[in-house]
C-alpha cells in the first residue's frame, strides 16, 4: 500500500495535470469553463474521482459533464503520458457545487447582517 504522503502528492499532481489538460487540450465545445477542485484516489491507486466546478446554468453544467464523461479515455491517456505510474487510475468526474453553496451562504449572511453600526 502506498503511504498517505505519497497519495497526497499524487492527488495534487493529478489535480494539476487534469486542470492543464482541460484548459489546454480539450477541444470539445460542450465543455465550458471547468475548474478542478479536488481529486480522490483509492488506496490501491486504481480509481480517481475528479471533482469539478462548472461555471454556468444547469444546462451548461449538464453539457460539460457529458463532454467530460465522453473524454474520460482521452484524459486518462494524457495523464498516463504525464504521470509515470505502473497502472493509471480509471478516471471518474463528479460535480462539485461547494463553491456555489459557499457563495449562497455568504450572500444570505450579508442579507441578515446589520446594516448600521452595532448598538449592543
N, CA, C and O of each residue as an XYZ file, in Angstrom:
480
protein
N       0.829     -1.184      0.000
C       0.000      0.000      0.000
C       0.877      1.253      0.000
O       1.870      1.319      0.724
N       0.511      2.236     -0.806
C       1.273      3.483     -0.814
C       1.050      4.261      0.484
O       0.001      4.145      1.117
N       2.031      5.041      0.862
C       1.909      5.830      2.091
C       0.943      6.993      1.870
O       0.666      7.381      0.735
N       0.443      7.533      2.963
C      -0.523      8.630      2.855
C       0.120      9.881      2.272
O      -0.550     10.653      1.586
N       1.401     10.094      2.531
C       2.061     11.266      1.945
C       2.235     11.096      0.433
O       2.161     12.072     -0.313
N       2.463      9.875     -0.015
C       2.577      9.634     -1.455
C       1.227      9.843     -2.129
O       1.156     10.433     -3.207
N       0.160      9.364     -1.504
C      -1.174      9.562     -2.068
C      -1.508     11.047     -2.108
O      -2.109     11.513     -3.077
N      -1.134     11.797     -1.080
C      -1.393     13.239     -1.060
C      -0.647     13.937     -2.198
O      -1.200     14.817     -2.857
N       0.604     13.546     -2.426
C       1.376     14.136     -3.529
C       0.756     13.775     -4.875
O       0.656     14.620     -5.764
N       0.339     12.514     -5.022
C      -0.278     12.088     -6.272
C      -1.609     12.788     -6.508
O      -1.932     13.139     -7.642
N      -2.379     12.994     -5.451
C      -3.657     13.720     -5.590
C      -3.408     15.109     -6.144
O      -4.097     15.545     -7.066
N      -2.432     15.807     -5.591
C      -2.126     17.163     -6.051
C      -1.605     17.145     -7.485
O      -1.952     18.018     -8.280
N      -0.785     16.168     -7.817
C      -0.263     16.052     -9.172
C      -1.387     15.765    -10.168
O      -1.423     16.354    -11.248
N      -2.303     14.865     -9.811
C      -3.445     14.588    -10.684
C      -4.310     15.826    -10.862
O      -4.813     16.084    -11.956
N      -4.484     16.586     -9.801
C      -5.289     17.809     -9.870
C      -4.660     18.819    -10.833
O      -5.351     19.389    -11.678
N      -3.355     19.037    -10.704
C      -2.659     19.987    -11.571
C      -2.673     19.542    -13.026
O      -2.971     20.337    -13.918
N      -2.356     18.284    -13.267
C      -2.275     17.801    -14.641
C      -3.653     17.746    -15.310
O      -3.781     18.060    -16.494
N      -4.679     17.350    -14.557
C      -6.025     17.323    -15.129
C      -6.475     18.735    -15.473
O      -7.091     18.944    -16.519
N      -6.182     19.706    -14.617
C      -6.520     21.098    -14.906
C      -5.833     21.564    -16.183
O      -6.454     22.215    -17.023
N      -4.561     21.233    -16.329
C      -3.819     21.638    -17.528
C      -4.406     20.991    -18.774
O      -4.535     21.652    -19.804
N      -4.761     19.727    -18.702
C      -5.351     19.040    -19.852
C      -6.680     19.684    -20.232
O      -6.937     19.933    -21.410
N      -7.520     19.953    -19.244
C      -8.833     20.536    -19.526
C      -8.710     21.940    -20.103
O      -9.507     22.320    -20.962
N      -7.743     22.710    -19.657
C      -7.596     24.079    -20.138
C      -6.941     24.162    -21.505
O      -7.323     24.997    -22.326
N      -5.961     23.307    -21.759
C      -5.145     23.472    -22.964
C      -5.441     22.491    -24.097
O      -5.217     22.820    -25.262
N      -5.939     21.298    -23.781
C      -6.021     20.277    -24.808
C      -7.432     19.865    -25.193
O      -7.625     19.217    -26.222
N      -8.406     20.223    -24.401
C      -9.770     19.802    -24.706
C     -10.366     20.715    -25.772
O     -10.379     21.937    -25.622
N     -10.853     20.113    -26.840
C     -11.439     20.862    -27.948
C     -12.948     20.663    -28.053
O     -13.579     21.193    -28.968
N     -13.531     19.907    -27.129
C     -14.960     19.609    -27.167
C     -15.754     20.879    -26.848
O     -15.561     21.471    -25.786
N     -16.640     21.303    -27.745
C     -17.404     22.536    -27.499
C     -18.396     22.409    -26.346
O     -18.866     23.423    -25.829
N     -18.720     21.190    -25.934
C     -19.643     21.010    -24.814
C     -19.018     21.399    -23.484
O     -19.721     21.769    -22.543
N     -17.705     21.315    -23.410
C     -17.016     21.579    -22.154
C     -16.799     23.073    -22.021
O     -16.081     23.687    -22.811
N     -17.434     23.651    -21.002
C     -17.328     25.078    -20.745
C     -16.180     25.388    -19.801
O     -15.144     24.724    -19.824
N     -16.376     26.406    -18.968
C     -15.364     26.805    -18.012
C     -15.392     25.847    -16.825
O     -16.348     25.831    -16.051
N     -14.333     25.050    -16.690
C     -14.261     23.998    -15.671
C     -13.054     24.242    -14.772
O     -11.965     24.566    -15.244
N     -13.268     24.081    -13.472
C     -12.175     24.142    -12.500
C     -12.129     22.817    -11.747
O     -13.154     22.331    -11.267
N     -10.953     22.246    -11.648
C     -10.781     21.029    -10.856
C     -10.618     21.454     -9.404
O      -9.686     22.185     -9.069
N     -11.520     20.998     -8.542
C     -11.490     21.418     -7.142
C     -10.816     20.398     -6.233
O     -10.215     20.773     -5.226
N     -10.906     19.112     -6.573
C     -10.321     18.093     -5.706
C     -10.173     16.790     -6.479
O     -10.833     16.580     -7.496
N      -9.311     15.928     -5.990
C      -9.132     14.590     -6.550
C      -9.077     13.612     -5.387
O      -8.349     13.828     -4.418
N      -9.848     12.538     -5.487
C      -9.783     11.449     -4.515
C      -9.196     10.232     -5.208
O      -9.685      9.815     -6.258
N      -8.161      9.667     -4.630
C      -7.543      8.452     -5.161
C      -7.844      7.299     -4.225
O      -7.781      7.446     -3.004
N      -8.173      6.150     -4.799
C      -8.378      4.967     -3.965
C      -7.031      4.528     -3.401
O      -5.980      4.895     -3.926
N      -7.070      3.745     -2.337
C      -5.841      3.315     -1.676
C      -4.954      2.478     -2.593
O      -3.729      2.512     -2.473
N      -5.566      1.729     -3.504
C      -4.775      0.908     -4.421
C      -4.427      1.644     -5.720
O      -3.849      1.049     -6.630
N      -4.771      2.916     -5.811
C      -4.481      3.786     -6.962
C      -5.114      3.273     -8.257
O      -4.575      3.503     -9.339
N      -6.235      2.592     -8.159
C      -6.931      2.084     -9.344
C      -8.041      3.013     -9.820
O      -8.456      2.938    -10.977
N      -8.530      3.897     -8.932
C      -9.648      4.773     -9.278
C      -9.356      6.195     -8.818
O      -8.834      6.414     -7.725
N      -9.702      7.157     -9.668
C      -9.544      8.567     -9.329
C     -10.872      9.270     -9.564
O     -11.383      9.285    -10.684
N     -11.430      9.853     -8.506
C     -12.614     10.701     -8.630
C     -12.125     12.127     -8.722
O     -11.457     12.628     -7.818
N     -12.462     12.777     -9.823
C     -12.036     14.155    -10.043
C     -13.260     15.043     -9.887
O     -14.229     14.925    -10.637
N     -13.205     15.935     -8.902
C     -14.319     16.827     -8.633
C     -14.101     18.136     -9.379
O     -13.041     18.754     -9.281
N     -15.123     18.550    -10.129
C     -15.025     19.757    -10.937
C     -16.152     20.719    -10.590
O     -17.249     20.314    -10.206
N     -15.854     21.988    -10.734
C     -16.837     23.045    -10.589
C     -17.019     23.663    -11.973
O     -16.040     23.982    -12.649
N     -18.269     23.832    -12.390
C     -18.567     24.324    -13.729
C     -19.300     25.647    -13.607
O     -20.267     25.770    -12.855
N     -18.831     26.634    -14.353
C     -19.484     27.933    -14.374
C     -20.603     27.915    -15.409
O     -20.393     27.511    -16.553
N     -21.790     28.353    -15.001
C     -22.909     28.418    -15.936
C     -24.192     27.887    -15.333
O     -24.243     27.519    -14.160
N     -25.224     27.855    -16.154
C     -26.530     27.375    -15.698
C     -26.569     25.848    -15.699
O     -25.582     25.190    -16.025
N     -27.717     25.300    -15.331
C     -27.839     23.839    -15.225
C     -27.601     23.139    -16.558
O     -27.012     22.058    -16.595
N     -28.056     23.749    -17.655
C     -27.861     23.127    -18.968
C     -26.377     23.092    -19.337
O     -25.890     22.095    -19.871
N     -25.659     24.183    -19.051
C     -24.216     24.221    -19.334
C     -23.482     23.181    -18.492
O     -22.546     22.539    -18.969
N     -23.906     23.017    -17.243
C     -23.281     22.014    -16.381
C     -23.530     20.612    -16.905
O     -22.629     19.773    -16.909
N     -24.751     20.362    -17.345
C     -25.090     19.040    -17.875
C     -24.276     18.744    -19.138
O     -23.752     17.641    -19.296
N     -24.173     19.725    -20.034
C     -23.382     19.539    -21.264
C     -21.915     19.295    -20.938
O     -21.274     18.425    -21.528
N     -21.388     20.071    -19.992
C     -19.982     19.917    -19.625
C     -19.711     18.546    -19.030
O     -18.713     17.909    -19.367
N     -20.595     18.085    -18.143
C     -20.397     16.766    -17.537
C     -20.501     15.661    -18.598
O     -19.778     14.667    -18.523
N     -21.394     15.826    -19.583
C     -21.486     14.851    -20.675
C     -20.202     14.859    -21.500
O     -19.712     13.799    -21.891
N     -19.659     16.032    -21.766
C     -18.404     16.130    -22.509
C     -17.246     15.504    -21.755
O     -16.406     14.827    -22.348
N     -17.199     15.727    -20.449
C     -16.133     15.131    -19.642
C     -16.269     13.612    -19.580
O     -15.270     12.892    -19.607
N     -17.507     13.129    -19.497
C     -17.718     11.677    -19.463
C     -17.234     11.035    -20.757
O     -16.645      9.954    -20.736
N     -17.484     11.702    -21.884
C     -17.051     11.113    -23.160
C     -15.541     11.246    -23.365
O     -14.969     10.538    -24.194
N     -14.896     12.132    -22.628
C     -13.455     12.346    -22.786
C     -12.629     11.611    -21.732
O     -11.420     11.826    -21.648
N     -13.250     10.753    -20.930
C     -12.519     10.071    -19.863
C     -11.332      9.281    -20.389
O     -10.259      9.315    -19.788
N     -11.498      8.580    -21.480
C     -10.403      7.789    -22.046
C      -9.251      8.659    -22.499
O      -8.090      8.344    -22.239
N      -9.567      9.764    -23.182
C      -8.534     10.692    -23.636
C      -7.779     11.274    -22.452
O      -6.550     11.347    -22.469
N      -8.519     11.690    -21.416
C      -7.886     12.302    -20.251
C      -7.019     11.281    -19.516
O      -5.931     11.618    -19.048
N      -7.484     10.047    -19.411
C      -6.684      9.005    -18.761
C      -5.400      8.752    -19.555
O      -4.333      8.582    -18.965
N      -5.496      8.725    -20.872
C      -4.318      8.528    -21.716
C      -3.322      9.672    -21.535
O      -2.117      9.441    -21.430
N      -3.828     10.900    -21.500
C      -2.947     12.057    -21.305
C      -2.292     12.020    -19.921
O      -1.112     12.340    -19.778
N      -3.055     11.633    -18.919
C      -2.475     11.513    -17.576
C      -1.384     10.448    -17.550
O      -0.370     10.612    -16.871
N      -1.588      9.363    -18.285
C      -0.579      8.298    -18.350
C       0.708      8.804    -18.992
O       1.800      8.404    -18.592
N       0.585      9.682    -19.986
C       1.773     10.240    -20.635
C       2.522     11.192    -19.706
O       3.746     11.296    -19.776
N       1.784     11.889    -18.832
C       2.387     12.915    -17.985
C       2.858     12.391    -16.629
O       3.832     12.898    -16.072
N       2.171     11.377    -16.095
C       2.475     10.861    -14.768
C       2.892      9.400    -14.912
O       2.134      8.577    -15.424
N       4.089      9.091    -14.460
C       4.607      7.737    -14.588
C       4.159      6.871    -13.413
O       4.675      6.986    -12.301
N       3.191      6.007    -13.688
C       2.719      5.028    -12.715
C       2.609      3.684    -13.430
O       2.453      3.628    -14.649
N       2.690      2.624    -12.670
C       2.530      1.301    -13.267
C       1.118      1.140    -13.840
O       0.949      0.656    -14.960
N       0.117      1.545    -13.074
C      -1.270      1.499    -13.516
C      -1.871      2.882    -13.340
O      -1.873      3.427    -12.236
N      -2.382      3.451    -14.424
C      -3.034      4.755    -14.335
C      -4.471      4.525    -13.879
O      -5.166      3.679    -14.442
N      -4.923      5.259    -12.878
C      -6.268      5.030    -12.350
C      -7.356      5.318    -13.379
O      -7.183      6.156    -14.265
N      -8.475      4.615    -13.251
C      -9.658      4.922    -14.037
C     -10.191      6.263    -13.549
O     -10.263      6.508    -12.345
N     -10.562      7.123    -14.481
C     -10.971      8.486    -14.167
C     -12.491      8.580    -14.146
O     -13.170      8.070    -15.038
N     -13.012      9.235    -13.121
C     -14.446      9.453    -12.995
C     -14.663     10.895    -12.558
O     -14.081     11.334    -11.566
N     -15.494     11.636    -13.286
C     -15.740     13.039    -12.966
C     -17.014     13.175    -12.147
O     -18.020     12.521    -12.418
N     -16.950     14.042    -11.135
C     -18.090     14.328    -10.274
C     -18.239     15.842    -10.154
O     -17.255     16.579    -10.096
N     -19.502     16.287    -10.118
C     -19.791     17.710     -9.966
C     -19.547     18.122     -8.519
O     -19.957     17.424     -7.591
N     -18.883     19.253     -8.331
C     -18.632     19.807     -7.000
C     -19.302     21.176     -6.947
O     -18.847     22.126     -7.585
N     -20.371     21.266     -6.191
C     -21.086     22.537     -6.104
C     -20.806     23.264     -4.791
O     -21.594     24.116     -4.380
N     -19.710     22.944     -4.138
C     -19.391     23.572     -2.851
C     -19.102     25.064     -3.006
O     -19.406     25.840     -2.101
N     -18.527     25.478     -4.122
C     -18.247     26.899     -4.341
C     -19.563     27.671     -4.440
O     -19.694     28.752     -3.867
N     -20.532     27.119     -5.162
C     -21.838     27.765     -5.278
C     -22.541     27.821     -3.923
O     -23.137     28.839     -3.572
N     -22.470     26.727     -3.164
C     -23.099     26.715     -1.833
C     -22.457     27.749     -0.927
O     -23.151     28.443     -0.184
N     -21.147     27.855     -0.983
C     -20.439     28.850     -0.171
C     -20.833     30.272     -0.540
O     -21.031     31.111      0.339
N     -20.948     30.548     -1.830
C     -21.366     31.882     -2.275
C     -22.791     32.178     -1.824
O     -23.102     33.305     -1.438
N     -23.650     31.177     -1.872
C     -25.036     31.366     -1.443
C     -25.108     31.649      0.052
O     -25.844     32.541      0.474
N     -24.358     30.909      0.855
C     -24.341     31.136      2.298
C     -23.811     32.533      2.607
O     -24.356     33.235      3.459
N     -22.752     32.932      1.917
C     -22.198     34.263      2.129
C     -23.212     35.344      1.769
O     -23.343     36.334      2.490
N     -23.922     35.166      0.674
C     -24.958     36.120      0.255
C     -26.070     36.196      1.305
O     -26.538     37.287      1.630
N     -26.494     35.048      1.836
C     -27.526     35.036      2.870
C     -27.044     35.701      4.154
O     -27.811     36.408      4.808
N     -25.796     35.487      4.520
C     -25.252     36.123      5.719
C     -25.199     37.636      5.569
O     -25.458     38.365      6.526
N     -24.864     38.111      4.376
C     -24.853     39.554      4.137
C     -26.254     40.147      4.235
O     -26.413     41.292      4.658
N     -27.273     39.377      3.847
C     -28.648     39.863      3.908
C     -29.127     40.014      5.346
O     -29.875     40.945      5.643
N     -28.720     39.132      6.239
C     -29.196     39.191      7.614
C     -28.278     39.999      8.530
O     -28.643     40.278      9.671
N     -27.110     40.373      8.056
C     -26.175     41.160      8.861
C     -26.736     42.565      9.072
O     -27.382     43.112      8.178
N     -26.496     43.151     10.245
C     -26.968     44.531     10.489
C     -26.288     45.507      9.541
O     -25.104     45.372      9.233
N     -27.050     46.486      9.085
C     -26.537     47.442      8.097
C     -25.756     48.580      8.747
O     -24.788     49.064      8.160
N     -26.145     49.017      9.930
C     -25.527     50.173     10.564
C     -24.526     49.768     11.626
O     -24.172     48.595     11.748
N     -24.064     50.765     12.410
C     -23.126     50.450     13.497
C     -23.821     49.620     14.573
O     -25.033     49.706     14.770
N     -23.032     48.833     15.245
C     -23.549     47.958     16.302
C     -24.071     48.794     17.467
O     -23.434     49.768     17.866
N     -25.234     48.416     18.015
C     -25.823     49.147     19.143
C     -26.085     48.187     20.289
O     -27.208     48.130     20.790
N     -25.107     47.447     20.709
C     -25.321     46.476     21.786
C     -24.589     46.814     22.993
O     -24.669     46.091     23.986
